[in-house]
């Protein structure tokens, strides 16, 4: 199976804008994806309303999360956490529940500390 690459919304936005420059137009579906990526990459796309998506921050946070023993088996969860940057225990639990990653509260708080170090 091919290696999967995970990217943030800002990267998706930038790639679609590059496609418009190269081709002059994009499909309807790509236009909808671009609009969504623009919104999610902006500060208003984050629940706190003040965290913008930055590809360098995303990459650093993703790498840091992949160092976690329980998360390294689930790169898709690391990607989602890096993109959403949840800042509460409940929000992190929602993300890790999708793959049934078992973490106690102290482990989740460690994840939040890592997020805060990278995004704030």
Backbone bond lengths (Angstrom), bond angles and torsions (degrees), N, CA, C in turn:
res aa  C-N    CA-C-N  psi(-1)  N-CA   C-N-CA  omega(-1)  CA-C   N-CA-C  phi
1 X - - - 1.447 - - 1.524 108.80 -
2 X 1.298 117.09 141.34 1.462 122.48 -178.00 1.521 110.48 -69.84
3 X 1.319 115.31 149.19 1.462 121.86 177.05 1.523 109.07 -68.27
4 X 1.337 116.38 133.00 1.457 120.68 -179.78 1.519 110.03 -90.54
5 X 1.310 116.10 142.04 1.456 121.47 176.55 1.525 108.02 -110.96
6 X 1.312 116.13 131.92 1.455 121.07 178.84 1.522 108.62 -106.54
7 X 1.328 116.28 133.32 1.457 121.18 -179.71 1.526 109.85 -131.30
8 X 1.310 115.22 160.99 1.458 121.01 179.53 1.532 110.48 -92.44
9 X 1.327 115.88 173.26 1.463 120.73 -177.85 1.523 111.95 -65.24
10 X 1.327 117.48 -34.01 1.468 119.85 179.53 1.527 110.44 -63.80
11 X 1.313 117.69 -37.93 1.458 121.22 178.33 1.525 110.44 -67.50
12 X 1.320 116.94 -41.60 1.476 120.88 176.88 1.527 109.28 -60.01
13 X 1.320 115.91 -46.96 1.466 120.67 178.32 1.528 110.70 -56.68
14 X 1.322 116.38 -49.04 1.465 120.67 -178.11 1.529 111.85 -62.52
15 X 1.327 117.52 -40.83 1.471 120.99 179.22 1.527 111.18 -64.90
16 X 1.320 116.72 -40.83 1.469 119.61 179.16 1.533 111.42 -69.03
17 X 1.315 117.46 -37.09 1.464 120.10 175.88 1.525 111.25 -65.40
18 X 1.330 116.39 -37.61 1.468 120.53 175.47 1.533 110.63 -63.50
19 X 1.331 116.22 -38.74 1.470 119.98 178.83 1.526 110.58 -63.75
20 X 1.322 117.22 -38.46 1.465 120.63 177.80 1.528 109.70 -63.54
21 X 1.325 116.55 -42.66 1.467 120.13 179.36 1.532 111.66 -62.98
22 X 1.331 116.27 -41.49 1.469 120.48 -178.38 1.516 112.07 -71.35
23 X 1.344 116.29 -47.00 1.461 120.53 -171.69 1.518 114.10 -99.30
24 X 1.318 116.47 -18.93 1.457 119.53 -178.12 1.520 113.85 88.67
25 X 1.327 117.24 -17.18 1.464 121.25 178.36 1.521 109.43 -160.17
26 X 1.324 114.21 163.21 1.470 120.47 174.82 1.517 107.92 -135.10
27 X 1.320 115.62 165.20 1.471 120.33 -177.55 1.535 110.67 -70.51
28 X 1.317 115.22 167.86 1.461 121.72 177.40 1.521 110.54 -57.20
29 X 1.327 117.12 -45.74 1.459 121.65 -178.66 1.524 111.07 -62.91
30 X 1.328 115.93 -39.98 1.462 119.98 178.42 1.532 110.59 -68.02
31 X 1.318 116.66 -35.44 1.461 120.52 176.96 1.526 110.33 -63.69
32 X 1.320 116.74 -42.94 1.464 120.11 177.58 1.531 110.82 -64.49
33 X 1.321 116.78 -40.68 1.470 121.12 177.42 1.527 110.20 -63.85
34 X 1.333 117.06 -39.39 1.459 121.28 178.92 1.526 110.51 -63.75
35 X 1.310 117.10 -45.74 1.467 120.18 179.52 1.529 110.82 -60.64
36 X 1.311 116.60 -42.70 1.461 120.41 179.17 1.530 110.42 -65.81
37 X 1.327 117.22 -44.26 1.465 121.03 -179.67 1.529 110.84 -63.87
38 X 1.331 117.46 -38.93 1.463 120.07 177.97 1.526 110.69 -62.51
39 X 1.313 116.77 -43.26 1.460 120.59 179.52 1.524 110.63 -65.92
40 X 1.347 117.65 -48.65 1.458 120.83 -177.01 1.528 112.18 -66.59
41 X 1.326 117.56 -31.30 1.462 120.58 -179.65 1.527 111.88 -77.31
42 X 1.324 117.49 -15.03 1.464 121.01 179.61 1.527 109.76 -84.73
43 X 1.315 116.38 166.62 1.463 120.74 179.33 1.527 111.30 -62.22
44 X 1.319 117.80 -32.21 1.466 119.89 -179.08 1.528 111.89 -71.10
45 X 1.327 117.66 -12.14 1.462 121.00 177.75 1.514 113.54 -81.90
46 X 1.339 117.78 -9.15 1.462 121.64 178.58 1.524 108.67 -100.72
47 X 1.330 117.36 141.51 1.465 119.95 -178.42 1.532 114.32 -54.65
48 X 1.327 117.71 -31.87 1.465 119.92 179.64 1.523 111.58 -75.54
49 X 1.335 116.49 -20.92 1.452 121.39 179.24 1.509 115.03 81.08
50 X 1.338 117.87 6.55 1.460 118.19 -178.50 1.528 114.83 -139.59
51 X 1.317 117.96 14.79 1.462 120.43 178.15 1.521 108.47 -116.20
52 X 1.339 116.39 113.01 1.459 121.83 176.99 1.528 108.96 -87.18
53 X 1.310 115.99 153.21 1.455 120.80 175.41 1.522 109.56 -80.65
54 X 1.325 116.02 130.56 1.461 122.38 178.44 1.530 106.84 -129.75
55 X 1.335 118.41 123.42 1.463 120.05 -177.59 1.530 114.18 -55.37
56 X 1.330 117.77 -36.74 1.467 119.79 -179.96 1.527 111.12 -69.12
57 X 1.322 116.61 -40.29 1.473 120.56 177.96 1.521 109.45 -66.27
58 X 1.330 116.21 -43.72 1.472 120.56 178.41 1.526 110.47 -57.52
59 X 1.327 117.16 -47.72 1.471 120.85 -178.07 1.519 111.25 -62.67
60 X 1.324 117.29 -42.64 1.459 120.84 178.81 1.515 112.25 -64.90
61 X 1.319 116.16 -43.76 1.459 120.82 179.50 1.522 111.26 -67.15
62 X 1.323 116.74 -42.44 1.467 120.65 177.52 1.525 110.03 -58.45
63 X 1.323 116.86 -46.00 1.463 120.95 178.83 1.521 112.24 -61.50
64 X 1.328 116.67 -41.74 1.461 120.79 179.39 1.531 111.06 -65.56
65 X 1.316 116.34 -40.47 1.468 120.14 179.34 1.525 111.52 -67.36
66 X 1.319 116.60 -33.93 1.471 120.49 178.76 1.528 112.10 -67.82
67 X 1.316 117.56 -14.35 1.465 121.67 176.69 1.533 111.59 -78.94
68 X 1.333 116.34 -17.67 1.459 120.79 179.60 1.527 109.70 -70.17
69 X 1.316 115.79 130.79 1.469 121.48 -175.47 1.534 113.06 -57.01
70 X 1.311 116.84 -42.41 1.469 119.68 -177.42 1.525 113.03 -80.32
71 X 1.321 117.25 -27.17 1.465 120.19 -177.47 1.518 113.42 -89.21
72 X 1.332 118.20 -22.79 1.458 119.65 -174.88 1.524 113.21 -63.10
73 X 1.316 117.70 -19.20 1.465 121.27 176.19 1.529 111.92 -80.05
74 X 1.330 116.17 -9.23 1.470 121.19 -175.25 1.533 110.41 -130.89
75 X 1.333 117.84 74.62 1.473 119.33 -178.92 1.528 113.01 -61.09
76 X 1.318 117.62 -28.21 1.468 119.42 178.76 1.528 111.21 -66.87
77 X 1.331 117.31 -33.12 1.463 121.36 176.59 1.532 109.33 -71.12
78 X 1.322 116.82 -41.38 1.471 120.74 176.89 1.523 110.08 -59.85
79 X 1.311 116.54 -41.69 1.457 120.97 179.27 1.525 110.91 -63.10
80 X 1.309 116.57 -45.61 1.465 120.24 -179.16 1.525 111.08 -64.68
81 X 1.334 116.73 -41.50 1.461 119.72 178.03 1.526 110.04 -64.62
82 X 1.339 117.11 -43.04 1.461 120.66 -179.86 1.530 111.10 -63.14
83 X 1.313 117.63 -35.35 1.462 121.19 -179.31 1.522 111.39 -77.17
84 X 1.322 117.32 -44.53 1.463 120.71 -176.20 1.522 113.18 -79.78
85 X 1.330 116.75 -27.69 1.466 122.83 -177.93 1.529 112.03 48.68
86 X 1.339 116.55 57.80 1.472 119.12 179.75 1.530 110.55 -66.34
87 X 1.318 116.40 138.76 1.464 120.76 -175.29 1.521 113.65 -114.50
88 X 1.323 117.33 8.59 1.467 120.58 176.33 1.524 109.36 -127.56
89 X 1.314 115.14 156.38 1.461 120.79 179.32 1.524 110.16 -59.24
90 X 1.321 116.52 -43.99 1.469 120.75 -178.53 1.523 111.43 -61.30
91 X 1.328 117.02 -41.78 1.467 120.24 -179.15 1.527 111.74 -66.95
92 X 1.345 117.20 -39.30 1.469 119.93 177.52 1.524 109.51 -65.50
93 X 1.324 116.85 -41.44 1.465 120.41 -179.87 1.527 112.12 -60.54
94 X 1.321 117.03 -36.71 1.469 120.66 178.00 1.525 109.81 -60.79
95 X 1.329 117.16 -43.05 1.462 121.05 -177.97 1.526 111.13 -69.37
96 X 1.337 117.34 -46.50 1.466 119.46 -176.72 1.522 112.36 -72.97
97 X 1.317 117.08 -19.81 1.467 120.39 179.69 1.525 111.52 -66.79
98 X 1.328 117.27 -25.65 1.463 119.98 -178.42 1.526 112.28 -60.86
99 X 1.328 116.97 -28.03 1.464 121.21 177.98 1.530 111.91 -114.42
100 X 1.321 114.81 12.50 1.467 121.73 178.65 1.537 112.32 54.86
101 X 1.316 115.26 43.78 1.460 121.00 175.92 1.521 107.09 -80.10
102 X 1.325 116.38 119.25 1.460 121.19 -178.19 1.525 109.83 -88.54
103 X 1.328 115.15 118.42 1.467 121.20 177.52 1.515 108.26 -139.42
104 X 1.348 115.70 137.88 1.459 117.66 175.25 1.534 108.64 -82.64
105 X 1.308 116.78 173.40 1.460 121.76 -173.84 1.528 111.97 -59.22
106 X 1.322 118.13 -39.73 1.464 119.81 -178.99 1.527 111.18 -65.25
107 X 1.317 117.37 -36.42 1.474 120.87 177.28 1.528 111.05 -67.41
108 X 1.321 116.23 -39.99 1.467 120.65 178.16 1.525 109.64 -65.70
109 X 1.341 116.89 -39.35 1.461 120.30 177.89 1.530 111.42 -64.50
110 X 1.329 117.58 -32.18 1.467 120.92 174.86 1.532 110.08 -64.00
111 X 1.337 115.96 -40.59 1.471 120.76 177.36 1.523 109.92 -61.74
112 X 1.328 116.92 -43.71 1.467 121.16 179.58 1.529 110.32 -63.19
113 X 1.319 117.30 -38.32 1.464 120.99 177.19 1.529 110.52 -62.04
114 X 1.323 116.80 -42.35 1.462 121.04 177.46 1.528 110.13 -62.31
115 X 1.317 116.50 -43.73 1.473 120.76 179.28 1.524 109.71 -60.47
116 X 1.321 116.74 -48.44 1.469 120.93 -178.73 1.531 111.33 -60.12
117 X 1.324 117.04 -38.57 1.467 120.71 179.67 1.531 111.41 -63.23
118 X 1.298 117.12 -31.00 1.462 120.58 -175.91 1.518 114.30 -93.10
119 X 1.332 117.94 -33.22 1.464 118.70 -172.52 1.524 114.96 -106.26
120 X 1.305 118.30 -19.60 1.479 118.82 -177.82 1.510 111.88 -102.37
